[in-house]
């Protein structure tokens, strides 16, 4: 477990360096990094803490609540090569999170768990960590349980999966101009996700967090090319500072 911790920590700092330099060299838009720096630092610290606490909680719970009838059904899957298990786990988790994310945007109650994430007006790799407690709690359920119950990933495999998820977190929120060519039909890119963070009706579109296929299949896709590059981001209205603690909790 110690080896996994240091592996994940090293991955994090490497990604920080890569995306910070990339944004400096090729920014997609002019942003004010200091506009909400204090709140972003606080949100980041809470996000990392909550991710660990919620992840560990659901991981421990998974070992207690795994249905016995499910064990024979997934034994063949658990015997697959590591690369196949990690890839299938990422696809499965992303599919589940797509529906959680969609519910957050179409349910007034669940929207309160997600509004804090959409309050970001200057989107870049660091601001993407702005998430509420209940947002983190819900997303940790599939992120922890699927790898354990269905795929039974080893600590090393789980560490690799975590690093890929962290890369995606940086990638989708980063403030860069990039053309990924035909891959855009499969995976999201910063422009794709920036449309989702817009303060327009498009905030209910492009809900995928890794793959674009769910949006294309289930009718929530909008082509980034038809959305102005300078579209405003955020909630579209000033945030009442008195409401920030509740937004950070997600209630």
C-alpha positions as CSV (number, residue, x, y, z in Angstrom):
1,X,0.0,0.0,0.0
2,X,2.9,2.3,0.7
3,X,4.3,1.7,-2.7
4,X,0.9,2.5,-4.2
5,X,0.7,5.8,-2.2
6,X,4.1,7.0,-3.4
7,X,3.3,5.9,-7.0
8,X,0.1,7.9,-7.0
9,X,1.7,10.9,-5.3
10,X,4.5,11.0,-7.9
11,X,2.0,10.7,-10.7
12,X,0.1,13.7,-9.3
13,X,3.1,16.0,-9.2
14,X,4.2,14.9,-12.7
15,X,0.8,15.8,-14.0
16,X,0.9,19.1,-12.2
17,X,4.1,20.0,-13.9
18,X,3.0,18.8,-17.4
19,X,-0.3,20.6,-17.4
20,X,0.9,23.8,-15.8
21,X,3.6,24.1,-18.5
22,X,1.2,23.2,-21.2
23,X,-1.4,25.8,-20.2
24,X,1.4,28.4,-20.0
25,X,2.6,27.6,-23.6
26,X,-0.8,27.0,-25.3
27,X,-3.7,28.5,-23.4
28,X,-7.2,28.2,-24.8
29,X,-8.4,31.5,-23.3
30,X,-7.2,34.3,-21.1
31,X,-8.0,33.5,-17.5
32,X,-7.4,35.1,-14.1
33,X,-5.8,32.3,-12.0
34,X,-5.9,34.5,-8.9
35,X,-9.6,35.4,-9.1
36,X,-10.6,32.4,-6.9
37,X,-7.2,31.0,-5.9
38,X,-7.9,30.9,-2.1
39,X,-11.2,29.1,-2.6
40,X,-9.7,26.8,-5.1
41,X,-6.8,25.9,-2.8
42,X,-9.4,25.1,0.0
43,X,-11.5,23.1,-2.4
44,X,-8.5,21.2,-3.6
45,X,-7.5,20.2,-0.1
46,X,-11.0,19.1,0.7
47,X,-11.4,17.2,-2.5
48,X,-8.2,15.2,-1.9
49,X,-9.2,14.5,1.7
50,X,-12.8,13.5,0.7
51,X,-11.6,11.4,-2.2
52,X,-9.4,9.4,0.2
53,X,-12.0,9.1,3.0
54,X,-14.9,8.2,0.7
55,X,-12.8,5.9,-1.4
56,X,-11.6,4.0,1.6
57,X,-15.1,3.9,3.1
58,X,-16.6,2.4,0.0
59,X,-13.7,0.1,-0.6
60,X,-14.1,-1.3,2.9
61,X,-17.9,-1.6,2.4
62,X,-17.4,-3.4,-0.9
63,X,-15.7,-6.3,0.8
64,X,-18.6,-6.6,3.3
65,X,-21.6,-6.3,0.9
66,X,-20.4,-8.2,-2.2
67,X,-23.4,-10.5,-3.1
68,X,-22.4,-14.2,-3.0
69,X,-24.3,-14.9,-6.2
70,X,-22.2,-12.4,-8.1
71,X,-18.9,-14.1,-7.3
72,X,-19.1,-17.0,-9.8
73,X,-20.4,-14.6,-12.5
74,X,-17.3,-12.3,-12.3
75,X,-14.7,-14.9,-11.7
76,X,-13.9,-15.2,-15.4
77,X,-13.6,-11.4,-15.7
78,X,-11.2,-11.3,-12.7
79,X,-8.9,-13.8,-14.5
80,X,-8.4,-11.4,-17.4
81,X,-4.9,-9.8,-18.0
82,X,-4.3,-6.7,-16.0
83,X,-4.6,-4.3,-18.9
84,X,-8.0,-5.7,-20.0
85,X,-9.3,-5.5,-16.4
86,X,-8.1,-1.9,-15.9
87,X,-9.6,-0.8,-19.3
88,X,-13.0,-2.5,-18.6
89,X,-13.1,-1.0,-15.1
90,X,-12.5,2.4,-16.6
91,X,-15.3,1.9,-19.1
92,X,-17.7,0.5,-16.5
93,X,-17.1,3.3,-14.0
94,X,-17.4,6.0,-16.7
95,X,-20.8,4.6,-17.8
96,X,-22.1,4.6,-14.2
97,X,-20.7,8.1,-13.5
98,X,-22.3,9.4,-16.8
99,X,-25.7,8.5,-15.3
100,X,-24.9,10.0,-11.9
101,X,-23.7,13.1,-13.6
102,X,-26.8,13.3,-15.8
103,X,-29.0,12.9,-12.7
104,X,-27.2,15.8,-11.0
105,X,-28.1,18.0,-13.9
106,X,-31.8,16.9,-14.2
107,X,-32.7,16.6,-10.5
108,X,-33.0,19.8,-8.4
109,X,-32.0,17.9,-5.3
110,X,-28.9,16.3,-6.8
111,X,-28.0,19.5,-8.6
112,X,-27.1,20.9,-5.2
113,X,-24.3,18.3,-4.9
114,X,-22.9,19.5,-8.2
115,X,-23.5,23.2,-8.4
116,X,-20.2,24.0,-6.5
117,X,-18.2,22.3,-9.3
118,X,-20.0,24.4,-11.9
119,X,-19.3,27.7,-10.0
120,X,-15.9,27.8,-11.6
121,X,-15.6,30.8,-14.0
122,X,-11.9,30.5,-14.8
123,X,-11.5,26.8,-15.8
124,X,-8.0,25.3,-15.7
125,X,-6.4,22.1,-14.3
126,X,-6.5,23.2,-10.7
127,X,-10.0,24.6,-10.6
128,X,-11.4,21.2,-11.7
129,X,-10.9,19.9,-8.2
130,X,-13.8,22.1,-6.9
131,X,-16.3,19.4,-5.8
132,X,-18.7,19.2,-2.9
133,X,-18.7,16.5,-0.1
134,X,-21.7,14.7,-1.4
135,X,-20.4,14.9,-5.0
136,X,-17.3,13.1,-3.9
137,X,-19.2,10.7,-1.8
138,X,-21.5,9.6,-4.8
139,X,-18.7,9.4,-7.3
140,X,-16.6,7.3,-5.0
141,X,-19.2,4.5,-4.9
142,X,-18.6,3.2,-8.5
143,X,-14.9,4.3,-8.4
144,X,-14.2,2.1,-5.4
145,X,-16.7,-0.7,-5.7
146,X,-16.5,-1.6,-9.4
147,X,-12.7,-2.3,-9.3
148,X,-13.1,-4.3,-6.1
149,X,-16.3,-6.3,-6.6
150,X,-16.3,-6.9,-10.3
151,X,-12.6,-6.8,-11.4
152,X,-10.8,-7.4,-8.1
153,X,-7.9,-5.2,-9.0
154,X,-4.7,-5.6,-7.1
155,X,-3.2,-2.6,-5.3
156,X,-0.9,-2.0,-8.2
157,X,-3.7,-2.3,-10.8
158,X,-5.9,0.0,-8.7
159,X,-3.0,2.5,-8.5
160,X,-2.6,2.5,-12.3
161,X,-6.4,3.0,-12.6
162,X,-6.2,5.8,-10.2
163,X,-3.4,7.5,-12.1
164,X,-5.4,7.3,-15.3
165,X,-8.4,8.8,-13.6
166,X,-6.3,11.6,-12.3
167,X,-4.9,12.2,-15.8
168,X,-8.5,12.4,-17.1
169,X,-9.3,14.9,-14.3
170,X,-6.5,17.2,-15.3
171,X,-7.1,16.7,-19.1
172,X,-10.8,17.5,-19.2
173,X,-10.5,20.7,-17.1
174,X,-7.2,22.0,-18.5
175,X,-7.1,25.4,-20.3
176,X,-5.4,24.3,-23.5
177,X,-5.9,24.3,-27.3
178,X,-5.5,20.8,-28.6
179,X,-6.8,18.9,-31.6
180,X,-7.0,15.1,-31.0
181,X,-8.3,14.3,-34.5
182,X,-10.5,11.2,-35.0
183,X,-10.1,10.4,-31.2
184,X,-12.7,13.1,-30.6
185,X,-15.3,10.5,-31.6
186,X,-14.2,8.3,-28.7
187,X,-12.8,10.4,-25.8
188,X,-13.6,13.9,-24.5
189,X,-11.1,16.8,-24.8
190,X,-10.9,20.1,-23.0
191,X,-13.0,21.9,-25.5
192,X,-15.7,19.3,-25.2
193,X,-15.8,19.6,-21.5
194,X,-15.5,23.4,-21.5
195,X,-18.9,23.5,-23.4
196,X,-20.4,21.5,-20.5
197,X,-19.1,24.2,-18.0
198,X,-20.6,27.0,-20.0
199,X,-23.2,29.3,-18.4
200,X,-25.7,28.4,-21.0
201,X,-28.3,25.7,-21.8
202,X,-25.3,23.5,-22.9
203,X,-24.3,22.9,-19.3
204,X,-26.8,19.9,-19.5
205,X,-24.9,18.5,-22.5
206,X,-21.6,16.7,-23.0
207,X,-21.9,14.9,-19.7
208,X,-19.3,12.3,-20.4
209,X,-16.3,12.4,-18.1
210,X,-14.0,10.1,-20.2
211,X,-15.8,8.9,-23.3
212,X,-18.0,10.8,-25.7
213,X,-19.9,7.7,-26.7
214,X,-22.5,7.9,-23.9
215,X,-23.5,11.4,-24.9
216,X,-23.8,10.4,-28.5
217,X,-25.9,7.3,-27.7
218,X,-28.1,8.9,-25.1
219,X,-28.8,12.3,-26.8
220,X,-26.7,14.6,-24.7
221,X,-24.1,15.5,-27.2
222,X,-23.4,18.9,-28.6
223,X,-20.6,19.6,-31.1
224,X,-18.1,22.0,-29.5
225,X,-17.6,23.6,-33.0
226,X,-21.0,25.3,-32.8
227,X,-20.4,26.8,-29.4
228,X,-18.4,30.1,-29.3
229,X,-14.9,29.7,-27.9
230,X,-15.4,32.6,-25.6
231,X,-18.7,31.4,-24.1
232,X,-18.9,32.4,-20.4
233,X,-18.3,29.7,-17.9
234,X,-19.9,29.2,-14.4
235,X,-23.4,29.4,-13.1
236,X,-24.3,32.6,-14.9
237,X,-24.9,34.6,-11.8
238,X,-22.9,35.9,-8.9
239,X,-22.4,33.5,-5.9
240,X,-23.8,34.6,-2.6
241,X,-20.8,34.1,-0.3
242,X,-23.1,33.1,2.6
243,X,-24.1,30.1,0.5
244,X,-20.5,28.8,-0.2
245,X,-20.3,26.5,2.9
246,X,-23.5,24.8,1.9
247,X,-22.4,24.5,-1.7
248,X,-19.1,22.9,-0.6
249,X,-21.1,20.4,1.4
250,X,-23.6,19.9,-1.5
251,X,-26.9,20.6,0.3
